[in-house]
């Protein structure tokens, strides 16, 4: 019983860590996209 709960806790921690990494990477991608469109908007005059 104790071992099972320990395992469950470890799984939860692992899942949380993975979710954190995924959200961090997604935020980085979004930031990069924002930068790209921002600079395009600045440097390319509107047609």
C-alpha distance matrix in Angstrom:
0.0 3.8 5.5 5.1 6.4 8.7 9.9 10.6 12.4 14.3 15.4 16.6 18.5 20.0 21.1 22.7 24.4 25.8 27.0 28.7 30.5 31.5 33.0 34.7 36.3 37.4 39.0 40.8 42.1 43.3 45.0 46.7 48.0 49.2 51.1 52.6 53.9 55.0 57.1 58.5 59.5 61.2 63.0 64.0 66.6 66.2 68.3
3.8 0.0 3.8 5.4 5.2 6.2 8.6 9.9 10.6 12.4 14.3 15.4 16.6 18.4 20.0 21.1 22.6 24.4 25.7 27.0 28.8 30.2 31.6 33.0 34.8 36.1 37.5 39.1 40.8 42.0 43.4 45.2 46.7 47.9 49.5 51.2 52.7 53.5 55.6 57.1 58.2 59.7 61.5 62.7 65.3 65.1 67.3
5.5 3.8 0.0 3.8 5.5 5.0 6.1 8.6 9.8 10.5 12.3 14.2 15.3 16.4 18.3 19.9 21.0 22.5 24.3 25.7 27.0 28.5 30.2 31.5 33.0 34.5 36.1 37.5 39.0 40.5 42.0 43.5 45.0 46.4 48.0 49.5 51.1 52.1 54.0 55.5 56.8 58.3 59.9 61.0 63.8 63.7 65.8
5.1 5.4 3.8 0.0 3.8 5.4 5.1 6.2 8.7 9.9 10.5 12.3 14.3 15.3 16.4 18.4 19.9 21.0 22.5 24.3 25.8 26.8 28.6 30.2 31.6 32.7 34.5 36.2 37.4 38.8 40.5 42.1 43.3 44.8 46.5 47.9 49.4 50.5 52.6 53.9 55.0 56.8 58.4 59.4 62.1 61.8 63.8
6.4 5.2 5.5 3.8 0.0 3.8 5.3 4.9 6.1 8.6 9.7 10.4 12.3 14.1 15.2 16.4 18.3 19.8 20.9 22.4 24.3 25.5 26.8 28.5 30.2 31.3 32.8 34.6 36.1 37.2 38.7 40.6 41.9 43.1 44.9 46.5 47.8 48.8 50.9 52.4 53.4 55.0 56.8 57.9 60.5 60.2 62.3
8.7 6.2 5.0 5.4 3.8 0.0 3.8 5.4 5.1 6.2 8.6 9.9 10.6 12.3 14.2 15.3 16.5 18.4 20.0 21.1 22.7 24.3 25.8 27.0 28.7 30.2 31.6 33.1 34.8 36.1 37.4 39.2 40.7 42.0 43.5 45.2 46.8 47.6 49.6 51.2 52.3 53.8 55.5 56.7 59.5 59.4 61.6
9.9 8.6 6.1 5.1 5.3 3.8 0.0 3.8 5.4 5.1 6.2 8.6 9.9 10.5 12.3 14.2 15.3 16.4 18.3 19.9 21.1 22.4 24.3 25.7 27.0 28.4 30.2 31.6 33.0 34.5 36.1 37.5 39.0 40.5 42.1 43.5 45.1 46.2 48.1 49.5 50.8 52.4 53.9 55.0 57.8 57.7 59.7
10.6 9.9 8.6 6.2 4.9 5.4 3.8 0.0 3.8 5.4 5.1 6.2 8.6 9.8 10.5 12.3 14.2 15.3 16.4 18.3 20.0 20.9 22.5 24.3 25.8 26.8 28.5 30.3 31.5 32.7 34.5 36.2 37.4 38.7 40.5 42.0 43.3 44.5 46.6 47.9 49.0 50.7 52.4 53.4 56.0 55.7 57.8
12.4 10.6 9.8 8.7 6.1 5.1 5.4 3.8 0.0 3.8 5.4 5.1 6.2 8.6 9.8 10.5 12.3 14.2 15.3 16.5 18.4 19.9 21.1 22.5 24.4 25.6 26.9 28.6 30.3 31.4 32.8 34.7 36.2 37.3 38.9 40.7 42.1 42.9 45.0 46.6 47.6 49.1 50.9 52.1 54.8 54.6 56.8
14.3 12.4 10.5 9.9 8.6 6.2 5.1 5.4 3.8 0.0 3.8 5.4 5.1 6.1 8.6 9.8 10.5 12.3 14.2 15.3 16.5 18.3 20.0 21.0 22.6 24.2 25.7 27.0 28.7 30.2 31.5 33.1 34.7 36.1 37.5 39.1 40.8 41.7 43.5 45.1 46.4 47.9 49.4 50.7 53.5 53.5 55.7
15.4 14.3 12.3 10.5 9.7 8.6 6.2 5.1 5.4 3.8 0.0 3.8 5.5 5.1 6.1 8.6 9.8 10.5 12.2 14.2 15.4 16.3 18.3 19.9 21.1 22.3 24.2 25.7 26.9 28.4 30.1 31.6 32.9 34.4 36.1 37.5 39.0 40.2 42.1 43.4 44.7 46.4 47.9 49.0 51.7 51.5 53.6
16.6 15.4 14.2 12.3 10.4 9.9 8.6 6.2 5.1 5.4 3.8 0.0 3.8 5.4 5.1 6.1 8.6 9.9 10.5 12.2 14.3 15.2 16.4 18.2 20.0 20.9 22.4 24.3 25.7 26.7 28.4 30.3 31.5 32.7 34.5 36.1 37.4 38.4 40.5 42.0 43.0 44.6 46.4 47.5 50.1 49.8 52.0
18.5 16.6 15.3 14.3 12.3 10.6 9.9 8.6 6.2 5.1 5.5 3.8 0.0 3.8 5.4 5.1 6.1 8.6 9.8 10.5 12.3 14.2 15.4 16.4 18.4 19.9 21.0 22.6 24.4 25.7 26.9 28.7 30.3 31.4 32.9 34.7 36.3 37.1 39.0 40.7 41.8 43.2 44.9 46.2 48.9 48.9 51.3
20.0 18.4 16.4 15.3 14.1 12.3 10.5 9.8 8.6 6.1 5.1 5.4 3.8 0.0 3.8 5.4 5.1 6.2 8.6 9.9 10.6 12.2 14.3 15.3 16.6 18.3 20.0 21.2 22.6 24.3 25.7 27.1 28.7 30.2 31.6 33.1 34.8 35.9 37.7 39.1 40.5 42.0 43.5 44.7 47.6 47.6 49.8
21.1 20.0 18.3 16.4 15.2 14.2 12.3 10.5 9.8 8.6 6.1 5.1 5.4 3.8 0.0 3.8 5.4 5.1 6.1 8.6 9.9 10.4 12.2 14.1 15.3 16.3 18.2 19.9 21.0 22.3 24.2 25.7 26.9 28.4 30.2 31.5 32.9 34.1 36.2 37.4 38.6 40.4 42.0 43.0 45.7 45.4 47.5
22.7 21.1 19.9 18.4 16.4 15.3 14.2 12.3 10.5 9.8 8.6 6.1 5.1 5.4 3.8 0.0 3.8 5.5 5.1 6.1 8.7 9.8 10.6 12.2 14.2 15.2 16.4 18.3 20.0 20.9 22.4 24.3 25.7 26.7 28.5 30.2 31.6 32.4 34.6 36.1 37.1 38.6 40.5 41.6 44.2 44.1 46.4
24.4 22.6 21.0 19.9 18.3 16.5 15.3 14.2 12.3 10.5 9.8 8.6 6.1 5.1 5.4 3.8 0.0 3.8 5.5 5.1 6.3 8.6 10.0 10.6 12.4 14.2 15.4 16.6 18.5 20.0 21.1 22.7 24.5 25.7 27.0 28.8 30.5 31.3 33.1 34.8 36.1 37.4 39.0 40.4 43.2 43.3 45.7
25.8 24.4 22.5 21.0 19.8 18.4 16.4 15.3 14.2 12.3 10.5 9.9 8.6 6.2 5.1 5.5 3.8 0.0 3.8 5.4 5.1 6.1 8.6 9.8 10.6 12.2 14.2 15.3 16.5 18.3 19.9 21.1 22.6 24.3 25.7 27.0 28.7 30.0 31.7 33.0 34.5 36.1 37.5 38.6 41.5 41.5 43.6
27.0 25.7 24.3 22.5 20.9 20.0 18.3 16.4 15.3 14.2 12.2 10.5 9.8 8.6 6.1 5.1 5.5 3.8 0.0 3.8 5.5 5.0 6.1 8.5 9.9 10.4 12.1 14.1 15.3 16.3 18.2 19.9 21.0 22.3 24.2 25.7 27.0 28.1 30.2 31.5 32.6 34.3 36.1 37.0 39.7 39.5 41.7
28.7 27.0 25.7 24.3 22.4 21.1 19.9 18.3 16.5 15.3 14.2 12.2 10.5 9.9 8.6 6.1 5.1 5.4 3.8 0.0 3.8 5.5 5.3 6.1 8.6 9.9 10.6 12.3 14.3 15.3 16.4 18.4 20.0 21.0 22.5 24.4 25.9 26.6 28.6 30.3 31.3 32.7 34.5 35.8 38.5 38.6 41.0
30.5 28.8 27.0 25.8 24.3 22.7 21.1 20.0 18.4 16.5 15.4 14.3 12.3 10.6 9.9 8.7 6.3 5.1 5.5 3.8 0.0 3.8 5.6 5.0 6.2 8.6 9.9 10.5 12.3 14.2 15.2 16.5 18.4 19.9 21.1 22.6 24.5 25.5 27.1 28.7 30.1 31.5 32.9 34.3 37.2 37.4 39.8
31.5 30.2 28.5 26.8 25.5 24.3 22.4 20.9 19.9 18.3 16.3 15.2 14.2 12.2 10.4 9.8 8.6 6.1 5.0 5.5 3.8 0.0 3.8 5.4 5.2 6.1 8.6 9.9 10.6 12.3 14.2 15.4 16.6 18.3 20.0 21.1 22.7 24.0 25.9 27.1 28.5 30.2 31.7 32.6 35.4 35.4 37.5
33.0 31.6 30.2 28.6 26.8 25.8 24.3 22.5 21.1 20.0 18.3 16.4 15.4 14.3 12.2 10.6 10.0 8.6 6.1 5.3 5.6 3.8 0.0 3.8 5.5 5.0 6.1 8.5 9.8 10.4 12.1 14.2 15.2 16.2 18.2 19.8 21.0 22.0 24.2 25.6 26.6 28.3 30.1 31.1 33.7 33.6 35.9
34.7 33.0 31.5 30.2 28.5 27.0 25.7 24.3 22.5 21.0 19.9 18.2 16.4 15.3 14.1 12.2 10.6 9.8 8.5 6.1 5.0 5.4 3.8 0.0 3.8 5.5 5.2 6.2 8.7 9.9 10.5 12.4 14.3 15.3 16.5 18.4 20.2 20.8 22.6 24.4 25.6 26.8 28.5 29.9 32.7 33.0 35.5
36.3 34.8 33.0 31.6 30.2 28.7 27.0 25.8 24.4 22.6 21.1 20.0 18.4 16.6 15.3 14.2 12.4 10.6 9.9 8.6 6.2 5.2 5.5 3.8 0.0 3.8 5.4 5.0 6.2 8.6 9.8 10.6 12.4 14.2 15.3 16.5 18.5 19.7 21.2 22.6 24.3 25.7 27.0 28.2 31.2 31.5 33.8
37.4 36.1 34.5 32.7 31.3 30.2 28.4 26.8 25.6 24.2 22.3 20.9 19.9 18.3 16.3 15.2 14.2 12.2 10.4 9.9 8.6 6.1 5.0 5.5 3.8 0.0 3.8 5.4 5.1 6.2 8.6 9.9 10.6 12.3 14.2 15.3 16.6 18.1 20.1 21.1 22.4 24.3 25.8 26.7 29.4 29.3 31.5
39.0 37.5 36.1 34.5 32.8 31.6 30.2 28.5 26.9 25.7 24.2 22.4 21.0 20.0 18.2 16.4 15.4 14.2 12.1 10.6 9.9 8.6 6.1 5.2 5.4 3.8 0.0 3.8 5.4 5.0 6.1 8.6 9.8 10.4 12.2 14.2 15.4 16.1 18.2 19.9 20.8 22.3 24.1 25.4 27.9 28.1 30.6
40.8 39.1 37.5 36.2 34.6 33.1 31.6 30.3 28.6 27.0 25.7 24.3 22.6 21.2 19.9 18.3 16.6 15.3 14.1 12.3 10.5 9.9 8.5 6.2 5.0 5.4 3.8 0.0 3.8 5.4 5.0 6.2 8.7 9.8 10.5 12.3 14.4 15.1 16.5 18.3 19.8 21.0 22.4 23.9 26.8 27.4 29.9
42.1 40.8 39.0 37.4 36.1 34.8 33.0 31.5 30.3 28.7 26.9 25.7 24.4 22.6 21.0 20.0 18.5 16.5 15.3 14.3 12.3 10.6 9.8 8.7 6.2 5.1 5.4 3.8 0.0 3.8 5.4 5.1 6.2 8.6 9.9 10.6 12.4 14.0 15.5 16.5 18.2 20.0 21.2 22.1 25.1 25.4 27.6
43.3 42.0 40.5 38.8 37.2 36.1 34.5 32.7 31.4 30.2 28.4 26.7 25.7 24.3 22.3 20.9 20.0 18.3 16.3 15.3 14.2 12.3 10.4 9.9 8.6 6.2 5.0 5.4 3.8 0.0 3.8 5.4 5.1 6.1 8.6 9.8 10.7 11.9 14.2 15.3 16.3 18.2 20.0 20.8 23.3 23.3 25.7
45.0 43.4 42.0 40.5 38.7 37.4 36.1 34.5 32.8 31.5 30.1 28.4 26.9 25.7 24.2 22.4 21.1 19.9 18.2 16.4 15.2 14.2 12.1 10.5 9.8 8.6 6.1 5.0 5.4 3.8 0.0 3.8 5.4 5.1 6.2 8.6 10.1 10.3 12.2 14.2 15.2 16.4 18.2 19.6 22.3 22.8 25.5
46.7 45.2 43.5 42.1 40.6 39.2 37.5 36.2 34.7 33.1 31.6 30.3 28.7 27.1 25.7 24.3 22.7 21.1 19.9 18.4 16.5 15.4 14.2 12.4 10.6 9.9 8.6 6.2 5.1 5.4 3.8 0.0 3.8 5.4 5.1 6.2 8.7 9.7 10.7 12.2 14.1 15.4 16.4 17.8 20.9 21.7 24.2
48.0 46.7 45.0 43.3 41.9 40.7 39.0 37.4 36.2 34.7 32.9 31.5 30.3 28.7 26.9 25.7 24.5 22.6 21.0 20.0 18.4 16.6 15.2 14.3 12.4 10.6 9.8 8.7 6.2 5.1 5.4 3.8 0.0 3.8 5.4 5.0 6.2 8.3 10.0 10.6 12.1 14.2 15.4 16.1 18.9 19.1 21.4
49.2 47.9 46.4 44.8 43.1 42.0 40.5 38.7 37.3 36.1 34.4 32.7 31.4 30.2 28.4 26.7 25.7 24.3 22.3 21.0 19.9 18.3 16.2 15.3 14.2 12.3 10.4 9.8 8.6 6.1 5.1 5.4 3.8 0.0 3.8 5.5 5.3 5.8 8.5 9.8 10.4 12.1 14.2 15.2 17.6 17.8 20.5
51.1 49.5 48.0 46.5 44.9 43.5 42.1 40.5 38.9 37.5 36.1 34.5 32.9 31.6 30.2 28.5 27.0 25.7 24.2 22.5 21.1 20.0 18.2 16.5 15.3 14.2 12.2 10.5 9.9 8.6 6.2 5.1 5.4 3.8 0.0 3.8 5.6 5.0 6.1 8.4 9.8 10.5 12.0 13.8 16.6 17.6 20.5
52.6 51.2 49.5 47.9 46.5 45.2 43.5 42.0 40.7 39.1 37.5 36.1 34.7 33.1 31.5 30.2 28.8 27.0 25.7 24.4 22.6 21.1 19.8 18.4 16.5 15.3 14.2 12.3 10.6 9.8 8.6 6.2 5.0 5.5 3.8 0.0 3.8 5.5 5.4 6.1 8.6 10.0 10.7 11.7 14.9 15.9 18.3
53.9 52.7 51.1 49.4 47.8 46.8 45.1 43.3 42.1 40.8 39.0 37.4 36.3 34.8 32.9 31.6 30.5 28.7 27.0 25.9 24.5 22.7 21.0 20.2 18.5 16.6 15.4 14.4 12.4 10.7 10.1 8.7 6.2 5.3 5.6 3.8 0.0 3.8 5.5 5.0 5.9 8.5 10.0 10.2 12.7 13.0 15.6
55.0 53.5 52.1 50.5 48.8 47.6 46.2 44.5 42.9 41.7 40.2 38.4 37.1 35.9 34.1 32.4 31.3 30.0 28.1 26.6 25.5 24.0 22.0 20.8 19.7 18.1 16.1 15.1 14.0 11.9 10.3 9.7 8.3 5.8 5.0 5.5 3.8 0.0 3.8 5.5 5.1 6.3 8.7 10.0 12.2 13.0 16.2
57.1 55.6 54.0 52.6 50.9 49.6 48.1 46.6 45.0 43.5 42.1 40.5 39.0 37.7 36.2 34.6 33.1 31.7 30.2 28.6 27.1 25.9 24.2 22.6 21.2 20.1 18.2 16.5 15.5 14.2 12.2 10.7 10.0 8.5 6.1 5.4 5.5 3.8 0.0 3.8 5.3 5.0 6.0 8.1 11.0 12.8 15.8
58.5 57.1 55.5 53.9 52.4 51.2 49.5 47.9 46.6 45.1 43.4 42.0 40.7 39.1 37.4 36.1 34.8 33.0 31.5 30.3 28.7 27.1 25.6 24.4 22.6 21.1 19.9 18.3 16.5 15.3 14.2 12.2 10.6 9.8 8.4 6.1 5.0 5.5 3.8 0.0 3.8 5.5 5.4 5.6 8.8 10.2 12.7
59.5 58.2 56.8 55.0 53.4 52.3 50.8 49.0 47.6 46.4 44.7 43.0 41.8 40.5 38.6 37.1 36.1 34.5 32.6 31.3 30.1 28.5 26.6 25.6 24.3 22.4 20.8 19.8 18.2 16.3 15.2 14.1 12.1 10.4 9.8 8.6 5.9 5.1 5.3 3.8 0.0 3.8 5.8 5.6 7.2 7.9 11.1
61.2 59.7 58.3 56.8 55.0 53.8 52.4 50.7 49.1 47.9 46.4 44.6 43.2 42.0 40.4 38.6 37.4 36.1 34.3 32.7 31.5 30.2 28.3 26.8 25.7 24.3 22.3 21.0 20.0 18.2 16.4 15.4 14.2 12.1 10.5 10.0 8.5 6.3 5.0 5.5 3.8 0.0 3.8 5.8 7.2 9.3 12.7
63.0 61.5 59.9 58.4 56.8 55.5 53.9 52.4 50.9 49.4 47.9 46.4 44.9 43.5 42.0 40.5 39.0 37.5 36.1 34.5 32.9 31.7 30.1 28.5 27.0 25.8 24.1 22.4 21.2 20.0 18.2 16.4 15.4 14.2 12.0 10.7 10.0 8.7 6.0 5.4 5.8 3.8 0.0 3.8 6.4 9.5 12.2
64.0 62.7 61.0 59.4 57.9 56.7 55.0 53.4 52.1 50.7 49.0 47.5 46.2 44.7 43.0 41.6 40.4 38.6 37.0 35.8 34.3 32.6 31.1 29.9 28.2 26.7 25.4 23.9 22.1 20.8 19.6 17.8 16.1 15.2 13.8 11.7 10.2 10.0 8.1 5.6 5.6 5.8 3.8 0.0 3.8 6.5 8.7
66.6 65.3 63.8 62.1 60.5 59.5 57.8 56.0 54.8 53.5 51.7 50.1 48.9 47.6 45.7 44.2 43.2 41.5 39.7 38.5 37.2 35.4 33.7 32.7 31.2 29.4 27.9 26.8 25.1 23.3 22.3 20.9 18.9 17.6 16.6 14.9 12.7 12.2 11.0 8.8 7.2 7.2 6.4 3.8 0.0 3.8 6.4
66.2 65.1 63.7 61.8 60.2 59.4 57.7 55.7 54.6 53.5 51.5 49.8 48.9 47.6 45.4 44.1 43.3 41.5 39.5 38.6 37.4 35.4 33.6 33.0 31.5 29.3 28.1 27.4 25.4 23.3 22.8 21.7 19.1 17.8 17.6 15.9 13.0 13.0 12.8 10.2 7.9 9.3 9.5 6.5 3.8 0.0 3.8
68.3 67.3 65.8 63.8 62.3 61.6 59.7 57.8 56.8 55.7 53.6 52.0 51.3 49.8 47.5 46.4 45.7 43.6 41.7 41.0 39.8 37.5 35.9 35.5 33.8 31.5 30.6 29.9 27.6 25.7 25.5 24.2 21.4 20.5 20.5 18.3 15.6 16.2 15.8 12.7 11.1 12.7 12.2 8.7 6.4 3.8 0.0
